[in-house]
């Protein structure tokens, strides 16, 4: 059944991916009407999240942000499809790194990196970074239920020396890389909610205390990696600008959860600058008020 779905859907995705961007965004606009006005996909979740995270905004402002978010979400979906056939040159033009020399410096210092990102602006095209650096790129992800689409996503990333690994694979692969003295650049997008029974740390995020993932911090400390944050800005439709900033150079010397808390503050700053580009459909604050009492 999975293969049948794949062979039926993939040709359509491929045809969409070869369209010029002008036509691609016309499709995105049409899909927005379907998703927002007809299907109403997670509109209540998005509304509740915006009200909770942006209490100083008026209801009129909240509704305007929600509409802008759905426009951006649809663009993200079609940009992800475009990744199937987009050329390296085209992606480099559309996803620009302002200070990639920061990675080059760490390469000369023989330092591997944990790269923190938020679900903000665009995280789908970040793998083009591998065309600028010599570190081997890994991104921690959740495996897709359809193994054929999962393999497709992995192939797209692998074109640029960037590889998707699951949480269970992360430590074994990166420990081996360190033993072999191989430089790695490891991307984590973990501003979403962990399962409640696995939560070990709670932190205020957009004014509400929530459980947070801490795996990236544990990895950085155990393997003595530099931690960087990638701030992504949407310049205009289909164009992004990304800037590296330090979180902590000496992860081992940092206090418990310091890296994670600093990361979340960076994500908050991005959201407050332009909230329409955050991933509001995820029920990020669903565990608020459920912190176990010590």
C-alpha positions in Angstrom: 0.0 0.0 0.0 2.8 2.4 0.9 4.5 1.8 -2.5 1.2 2.3 -4.3 0.7 5.7 -2.6 4.3 6.6 -3.5 4.0 5.7 -7.2 0.7 7.6 -7.5 1.8 10.8 -5.6 5.5 11.1 -6.6 4.9 11.9 -10.3 2.6 14.8 -9.3 5.2 16.1 -6.8 7.9 15.8 -9.5 5.8 17.8 -12.0 5.2 20.5 -9.4 8.9 20.6 -8.6 9.9 21.5 -12.1 7.5 24.4 -12.4 9.1 27.9 -12.4 8.7 29.7 -9.1 6.2 32.1 -10.5 3.8 29.2 -11.2 4.8 27.5 -8.0 3.6 30.4 -5.9 0.3 30.6 -7.9 -0.3 27.0 -6.8 0.6 28.0 -3.3 -1.9 30.8 -3.3 -4.6 28.4 -4.5 -3.7 25.8 -1.9 -3.9 28.6 0.8 -7.5 29.1 -0.1 -8.2 25.4 0.2 -6.2 24.9 3.4 -7.4 28.1 5.2 -11.0 28.7 4.1 -12.3 25.3 3.1 -10.4 22.7 5.1 -9.6 25.1 8.0 -6.5 23.0 9.0 -5.7 23.6 12.7 -7.1 27.1 12.6 -8.2 26.9 16.2 -4.9 25.5 17.4 -3.1 28.4 15.6 -5.5 31.0 17.0 -5.1 29.7 20.6 -1.3 29.5 20.2 -1.1 33.1 19.0 -3.3 34.4 21.7 -1.2 32.7 24.4 2.2 33.6 22.9 1.3 37.2 21.9 -1.0 38.5 24.7 -0.3 42.2 24.0 -1.6 41.9 20.4 -5.2 42.8 19.6 -7.6 40.3 18.2 -7.5 42.0 14.9 -3.6 41.8 14.8 -3.8 38.1 15.8 -6.2 37.3 12.9 -3.9 39.1 10.5 -0.9 37.2 11.7 -2.8 33.9 11.4 -3.6 34.6 7.7 0.0 35.6 7.0 1.2 32.4 8.7 -1.0 30.2 6.5 0.3 31.9 3.4 3.9 31.3 4.6 3.0 27.7 5.5 1.8 27.0 2.0 4.9 28.5 0.5 7.0 26.2 2.7 5.1 23.2 1.5 5.7 24.0 -2.1 9.3 25.0 -1.5 9.9 21.6 0.1 8.4 20.0 -3.1 10.7 22.2 -5.2 13.7 20.7 -3.4 13.2 17.5 -5.5 14.6 19.1 -8.6 15.9 22.6 -7.7 19.5 23.3 -8.8 22.3 23.9 -6.5 22.9 27.4 -8.0 19.2 28.3 -7.6 19.1 27.3 -4.0 22.3 29.1 -3.2 20.8 32.3 -4.6 17.6 31.9 -2.6 19.1 30.7 0.8 22.1 33.0 1.6 24.4 32.6 4.6 25.7 36.0 5.7 28.7 34.8 7.7 29.6 31.2 6.6 33.2 32.1 7.5 32.3 31.4 11.1 32.1 27.7 10.1 35.3 27.9 8.3 37.1 29.2 11.4 35.8 26.3 13.4 37.0 23.9 10.7 40.5 25.3 11.1 40.2 24.8 14.9 39.1 21.2 14.3 35.8 21.7 16.1 32.5 19.9 15.4 29.3 21.9 15.8 25.8 21.5 17.2 23.6 23.9 15.1 20.5 25.0 16.9 17.5 26.2 14.7 13.9 27.0 15.3 10.9 26.1 13.3 11.0 29.5 11.8 11.1 31.0 8.3 12.7 28.1 6.5 14.4 25.0 7.8 13.8 22.9 4.7 16.5 24.5 2.6 19.2 24.8 5.2 21.0 21.7 3.9 22.4 23.8 1.1 24.9 24.9 3.8 26.9 21.8 3.0 28.0 23.2 -0.3 29.9 25.9 1.6 31.6 23.9 4.3 33.7 20.7 4.7 32.0 19.4 7.9 29.8 16.4 7.2 26.2 17.4 7.9 23.7 15.5 10.0 20.2 16.5 10.8 18.2 14.7 13.5 14.6 13.9 12.3 11.6 11.8 12.9 11.3 9.0 10.3 8.3 9.3 7.9 5.7 6.5 8.2 5.9 5.8 4.4 9.4 4.3 3.9 9.4 5.3 0.2 8.9 9.0 0.9 11.3 8.7 3.8 13.9 7.4 1.4 13.1 10.3 -1.0 13.7 12.9 1.6 17.0 11.3 2.5 18.1 11.3 -1.1 17.3 15.0 -1.5 19.5 15.8 1.6 22.3 13.5 0.5 22.8 15.4 -2.7 24.7 18.0 -0.7 26.5 15.7 1.8 23.8 16.2 4.4 22.3 13.1 6.1 19.2 12.5 8.1 19.5 10.4 11.3 17.0 9.4 13.9 17.4 10.2 17.6 18.5 6.6 18.4 21.2 6.8 15.7 22.6 10.1 16.8 24.9 9.3 19.6 26.4 6.1 18.0 27.1 7.8 14.7 28.6 11.0 16.2 30.7 9.2 18.8 32.2 7.1 16.0 32.9 10.3 13.9 34.7 11.8 16.9 36.8 8.7 17.4 37.7 8.8 13.7 38.6 12.5 14.0 35.9 13.6 11.5 34.3 17.0 11.7 30.5 17.0 11.8 27.9 19.8 11.7 24.8 18.5 13.5 21.4 20.3 13.0 18.7 20.2 15.6 15.3 21.8 15.3 13.8 21.1 18.7 11.5 24.0 19.8 8.5 21.7 19.7 7.0 19.8 22.6 8.6 16.5 23.9 6.4 13.7 25.2 5.4 14.6 28.8 6.7 11.4 30.3 10.2 12.1 28.8 10.4 15.7 30.0 13.4 16.4 32.2 13.5 20.2 32.0 10.9 23.0 31.9 11.5 26.5 30.7 9.5 29.6 30.0 8.8 30.0 26.3 6.8 33.0 25.1 5.7 33.6 28.6 4.5 30.1 29.5 6.5 27.3 31.2 6.7 24.2 29.0 8.8 21.0 28.8 11.7 21.2 26.3 14.0 18.8 24.5 17.5 18.7 25.9 19.2 16.1 23.7 21.2 18.7 21.7 22.7 20.1 24.8 23.6 16.7 26.2 25.3 15.8 22.9 27.3 19.1 22.8 28.5 18.6 26.3 29.4 14.9 25.9 31.3 15.3 22.6 32.7 18.8 23.4 31.1 20.6 20.4 30.7 24.3 19.7 27.1 25.4 19.8 25.8 27.9 17.3 22.3 29.3 16.6 21.2 29.9 13.0 18.9 32.9 12.8 16.9 32.8 9.6 15.1 35.8 8.1 12.6 35.7 5.3 13.8 38.5 3.0 10.9 38.1 0.5 8.9 35.3 -1.0 11.3 32.4 -1.8 14.4 34.2 -0.4 16.0 33.7 2.9 19.0 35.0 4.8 20.7 33.0 7.5 23.2 34.2 10.1 25.3 32.2 12.6 25.6 33.4 16.2 27.4 31.8 19.1 25.5 30.2 21.9 28.4 28.7 23.9 31.9 27.8 22.7 32.8 25.6 25.7 29.7 23.5 26.2 31.2 21.3 28.9 31.7 24.3 31.2 28.2 25.6 30.9 25.6 25.1 33.6 22.9 22.5 33.2 20.2 23.6 30.7 22.0 26.9 30.0 22.4 26.1 26.3 18.8 25.0 25.9 17.5 28.1 27.7 19.7 30.5 25.6 18.5 28.7 22.4 14.8 29.2 23.3 15.4 32.9 24.0 16.9 33.3 20.5 13.8 31.6 19.0 11.6 34.0 21.0 13.5 37.0 19.6 12.8 35.7 16.1 9.1 35.2 16.7 8.7 38.7 18.2 10.3 40.2 15.1 7.9 38.6 12.7 5.5 36.1 14.3 3.9 35.0 11.0 7.0 32.9 10.1 6.8 30.6 13.1 5.3 27.1 12.9 2.1 27.8 14.8 0.2 24.6 13.8 2.0 22.5 16.3 0.4 22.5 19.7 3.5 23.7 21.5 1.9 24.7 24.7 -0.3 21.6 25.3 1.5 20.6 28.5 1.4 23.9 30.2 0.4 23.6 33.8 1.3 19.9 34.0 4.8 20.2 35.5 5.2 17.6 38.2 5.5 19.1 41.7 8.8 18.2 43.4 
